[in-house]
């Protein structure tokens, strides 16, 4: 028997608010004790007062479930601020355009900071408090130019919240995961600037994989847990497919596969075998 204390990690379901089906799947897993965090997309179409209230009820029934803000700055979603630029037919720019513009220093940090601040205010209005943590849809928070605006807005509105960095701990790094390697590089600078802003962040991260394929999520989860440090974050995207989700996001059926695995008896056994807890 393993006599060492289990490693405590955050298993965070992203995208609460993107659709009713995703919301329902996330709440179901929280109620089962299979998630201990979710981040809310306040620009999503399924963030009504009722959807927020039912999430709060599910979280209250859990021993510990953190609720954070999922800052969104990419299409197909619309900004909350009227002056946001650039726009694409009234929507945020696409993910590639935002990242390329950030590297080219063509973004306006003040406009981005204002949008993040308004999303933080929208969260506070819906939940009656600041978020426990703040992360970003499509890891937008670690992009050049975005990161400083993101950190400044969080520092002002929610200084006690921790922010998500998307870099893996060194023992977990693999050259076979190009997406994760890019996130490692971008997150190193994000962590440095978060320290300068005196904001806490997670020490390790896992959960990135090629969503265009149909991998075995149980096998992926086993890999995510290897070498994961205490208080690290594992990102996941469980949910049920509905018409709203299909209209907004290409990542559909895999969400149901993630939900099925996390709801199964195999998942707590995997945690036990790896000496990990969501407590």
C-alpha positions as CSV (number, residue, x, y, z in Angstrom):
1,X,0.0,0.0,0.0
2,X,1.2,3.5,-0.8
3,X,1.8,5.2,2.5
4,X,2.6,8.7,1.1
5,X,-0.1,11.3,1.2
6,X,-2.0,11.5,-2.1
7,X,-1.2,14.4,-4.5
8,X,-4.0,16.9,-4.6
9,X,-4.8,18.3,-8.1
10,X,-7.4,20.4,-9.7
11,X,-9.5,18.7,-12.4
12,X,-11.1,21.7,-14.2
13,X,-13.9,21.4,-16.7
14,X,-13.6,24.4,-19.1
15,X,-16.4,26.1,-21.1
16,X,-19.3,26.2,-18.6
17,X,-21.8,28.5,-20.4
18,X,-21.0,27.4,-24.0
19,X,-24.2,25.3,-24.2
20,X,-26.9,23.8,-22.0
21,X,-25.6,20.3,-22.7
22,X,-22.1,21.1,-21.7
23,X,-23.4,22.8,-18.5
24,X,-25.5,19.7,-17.6
25,X,-22.5,17.4,-18.1
26,X,-20.3,19.5,-15.9
27,X,-22.9,19.7,-13.1
28,X,-23.4,16.0,-13.2
29,X,-19.7,15.3,-12.7
30,X,-19.4,17.9,-9.9
31,X,-22.3,16.2,-8.2
32,X,-20.5,12.8,-8.5
33,X,-17.3,14.2,-7.0
34,X,-15.5,13.7,-10.3
35,X,-14.6,17.4,-10.8
36,X,-13.4,19.9,-8.4
37,X,-13.3,23.0,-10.6
38,X,-15.0,24.6,-13.6
39,X,-14.4,27.8,-15.4
40,X,-17.3,29.9,-16.7
41,X,-17.5,31.5,-20.1
42,X,-19.6,34.6,-19.3
43,X,-19.9,35.5,-23.1
44,X,-21.4,32.1,-23.8
45,X,-25.1,31.7,-24.7
46,X,-25.9,29.5,-21.8
47,X,-25.0,31.7,-18.8
48,X,-28.5,32.6,-17.6
49,X,-29.3,33.2,-13.9
50,X,-30.8,29.8,-13.8
51,X,-27.7,28.1,-15.2
52,X,-25.6,29.9,-12.7
53,X,-27.9,29.0,-9.8
54,X,-27.9,25.3,-10.6
55,X,-24.1,25.4,-10.9
56,X,-23.8,27.0,-7.5
57,X,-26.1,24.3,-6.1
58,X,-24.0,21.6,-7.5
59,X,-20.8,23.2,-6.2
60,X,-22.3,23.7,-2.8
61,X,-23.0,19.9,-2.5
62,X,-19.4,19.1,-3.3
63,X,-16.7,19.0,-0.6
64,X,-14.7,21.5,-2.6
65,X,-15.4,22.9,-6.0
66,X,-13.7,26.0,-7.3
67,X,-15.5,28.2,-9.8
68,X,-13.5,30.5,-12.1
69,X,-13.8,32.8,-15.0
70,X,-13.0,31.5,-18.5
71,X,-11.8,34.7,-20.2
72,X,-12.8,34.5,-23.9
73,X,-11.2,36.7,-26.6
74,X,-11.7,34.6,-29.7
75,X,-14.4,33.8,-32.2
76,X,-17.2,32.7,-32.5
77,X,-18.1,34.7,-29.4
78,X,-18.9,38.4,-29.1
79,X,-17.1,40.9,-26.8
80,X,-19.0,42.5,-23.9
81,X,-17.3,45.9,-24.5
82,X,-18.7,48.0,-27.4
83,X,-15.3,49.4,-28.4
84,X,-13.4,46.1,-28.7
85,X,-11.1,45.9,-31.8
86,X,-10.3,44.2,-34.0
87,X,-13.7,42.6,-34.8
88,X,-14.7,40.1,-37.4
89,X,-18.4,40.7,-38.3
90,X,-19.1,41.8,-34.7
91,X,-17.3,38.7,-33.3
92,X,-13.9,38.4,-31.7
93,X,-11.1,37.6,-34.2
94,X,-10.3,33.9,-34.7
95,X,-7.8,32.1,-32.5
96,X,-5.0,32.2,-35.1
97,X,-5.5,35.9,-35.8
98,X,-5.3,36.8,-32.1
99,X,-2.1,34.8,-31.6
100,X,-0.4,36.1,-34.7
101,X,-1.4,39.7,-33.9
102,X,0.0,39.2,-30.4
103,X,3.4,38.0,-31.6
104,X,3.4,40.9,-34.2
105,X,2.6,43.4,-31.4
106,X,-0.5,44.6,-33.2
107,X,-3.0,44.2,-30.4
108,X,-4.1,47.0,-28.1
109,X,-3.5,46.0,-24.5
110,X,-5.8,48.7,-23.1
111,X,-8.8,47.4,-25.2
112,X,-8.0,43.8,-24.1
113,X,-7.7,44.8,-20.4
114,X,-11.0,46.6,-20.6
115,X,-12.7,43.5,-22.0
116,X,-11.2,41.2,-19.4
117,X,-12.3,43.7,-16.7
118,X,-15.8,43.7,-18.0
119,X,-15.9,39.9,-18.1
120,X,-14.6,39.8,-14.5
121,X,-17.4,42.2,-13.5
122,X,-20.0,40.1,-15.3
123,X,-18.8,37.1,-13.3
124,X,-19.1,39.0,-10.1
125,X,-22.6,40.2,-11.0
126,X,-23.7,36.6,-11.8
127,X,-22.1,34.9,-8.8
128,X,-22.1,37.6,-6.2
129,X,-18.3,37.3,-5.7
130,X,-15.0,37.3,-7.5
131,X,-13.9,34.1,-9.2
132,X,-11.7,31.6,-7.4
133,X,-9.4,31.5,-10.3
134,X,-9.1,33.0,-13.9
135,X,-8.0,31.1,-17.0
136,X,-8.5,31.6,-20.7
137,X,-10.4,30.0,-23.6
138,X,-7.9,28.5,-26.0
139,X,-5.1,29.5,-23.6
140,X,-5.5,33.1,-24.7
141,X,-4.1,34.4,-21.4
142,X,-0.6,33.3,-22.2
143,X,-0.3,35.0,-25.6
144,X,2.0,37.9,-26.0
145,X,0.4,41.3,-25.3
146,X,-2.7,39.6,-24.0
147,X,-0.9,38.3,-20.9
148,X,0.0,41.7,-19.4
149,X,-3.6,43.0,-20.0
150,X,-5.0,39.8,-18.5
151,X,-2.9,40.0,-15.4
152,X,-3.5,43.7,-14.9
153,X,-7.3,43.2,-15.0
154,X,-7.2,40.2,-12.6
155,X,-4.8,42.1,-10.2
156,X,-7.3,45.0,-10.0
157,X,-10.6,43.1,-9.8
158,X,-9.7,39.7,-8.2
159,X,-6.2,39.9,-6.6
160,X,-6.9,36.8,-4.4
161,X,-7.7,34.6,-7.4
162,X,-5.1,32.4,-8.8
163,X,-4.4,32.4,-12.6
164,X,-3.9,29.4,-14.8
165,X,-0.6,28.9,-16.5
166,X,-0.5,26.2,-19.2
167,X,3.0,24.9,-18.9
168,X,3.8,21.4,-17.8
169,X,6.1,20.6,-14.9
170,X,9.6,19.5,-16.3
171,X,9.2,15.8,-15.5
172,X,6.1,15.6,-17.6
173,X,7.4,17.2,-20.7
174,X,7.6,15.3,-23.9
175,X,8.9,16.3,-27.3
176,X,6.2,14.2,-28.9
177,X,3.5,16.8,-27.9
178,X,4.1,19.9,-30.1
179,X,1.0,21.8,-28.8
180,X,2.0,21.2,-25.2
181,X,5.6,22.4,-26.1
182,X,4.3,25.7,-27.4
183,X,2.2,26.2,-24.3
184,X,5.3,25.4,-22.2
185,X,7.3,28.2,-23.9
186,X,4.5,30.8,-23.7
187,X,3.7,29.9,-20.1
188,X,7.3,30.4,-18.9
189,X,7.0,34.1,-19.6
190,X,3.4,34.2,-18.3
191,X,4.6,32.7,-14.9
192,X,7.4,35.3,-14.7
193,X,5.0,38.1,-15.2
194,X,2.4,36.6,-12.8
195,X,5.1,36.6,-10.1
196,X,5.8,40.3,-10.9
197,X,2.0,41.0,-10.5
198,X,2.0,39.0,-7.2
199,X,-0.6,36.7,-8.5
200,X,-0.6,33.0,-7.5
201,X,-0.7,30.3,-10.2
202,X,-0.8,26.5,-10.6
203,X,2.6,24.9,-10.6
204,X,1.9,22.3,-13.3
205,X,-0.6,21.7,-16.1
206,X,-1.9,18.9,-18.2
207,X,-4.8,18.1,-20.4
208,X,-3.8,19.4,-23.9
209,X,-4.2,16.9,-26.7
210,X,-5.2,16.8,-30.4
211,X,-9.0,17.3,-30.3
212,X,-9.3,16.5,-34.0
213,X,-8.6,12.8,-33.3
214,X,-10.6,10.3,-31.3
215,X,-8.1,9.1,-28.7
216,X,-8.8,6.9,-25.7
217,X,-9.4,9.5,-23.0
218,X,-8.7,7.0,-20.2
219,X,-5.2,6.4,-21.6
220,X,-4.7,10.1,-22.0
221,X,-5.8,10.8,-18.4
222,X,-3.2,8.2,-17.2
223,X,-0.5,10.1,-19.0
224,X,-1.7,13.5,-17.6
225,X,-1.4,12.1,-14.1
226,X,2.2,11.0,-14.5
227,X,4.6,13.3,-12.7
228,X,1.9,15.8,-12.0
229,X,2.9,18.0,-9.0
230,X,0.7,19.0,-6.0
231,X,-2.0,21.6,-6.8
232,X,-1.5,21.2,-10.6
233,X,-4.4,21.7,-13.0
234,X,-5.7,19.1,-15.4
235,X,-7.9,20.7,-18.1
236,X,-10.9,18.8,-19.4
237,X,-14.0,19.4,-21.6
238,X,-16.8,17.1,-20.7
239,X,-20.4,17.7,-21.7
240,X,-23.3,16.5,-23.8
241,X,-23.7,17.5,-27.4
242,X,-26.6,19.8,-28.3
243,X,-27.5,22.1,-31.2
244,X,-26.0,25.1,-29.5
245,X,-22.6,23.4,-29.1
246,X,-22.6,22.2,-32.7
247,X,-23.2,25.7,-33.9
248,X,-20.3,27.1,-31.8
249,X,-17.6,24.5,-31.5
250,X,-16.1,21.7,-33.6
251,X,-15.2,19.8,-30.3
252,X,-18.4,17.9,-29.8
253,X,-18.5,14.1,-29.6
254,X,-15.2,13.9,-27.7
255,X,-16.9,15.9,-24.9
256,X,-19.3,13.0,-24.4
257,X,-16.4,10.5,-24.4
258,X,-14.7,12.6,-21.7
259,X,-17.9,12.7,-19.6
260,X,-18.4,9.0,-19.9
261,X,-14.9,8.2,-18.7
262,X,-14.9,10.6,-15.8
263,X,-18.3,9.3,-14.7
264,X,-17.1,5.7,-14.9
265,X,-15.7,3.5,-12.2
266,X,-12.4,3.4,-14.0
267,X,-11.6,7.0,-13.2
268,X,-11.5,6.9,-9.4
269,X,-9.5,3.6,-9.7
270,X,-7.0,5.4,-11.9
271,X,-6.7,8.2,-9.3
272,X,-6.2,5.6,-6.6
273,X,-3.5,3.8,-8.6
274,X,-1.6,7.1,-9.1
275,X,-2.1,8.2,-5.5
276,X,-4.0,11.4,-6.6
277,X,-7.0,13.0,-5.0
278,X,-9.4,15.7,-6.1
279,X,-10.1,16.6,-2.4
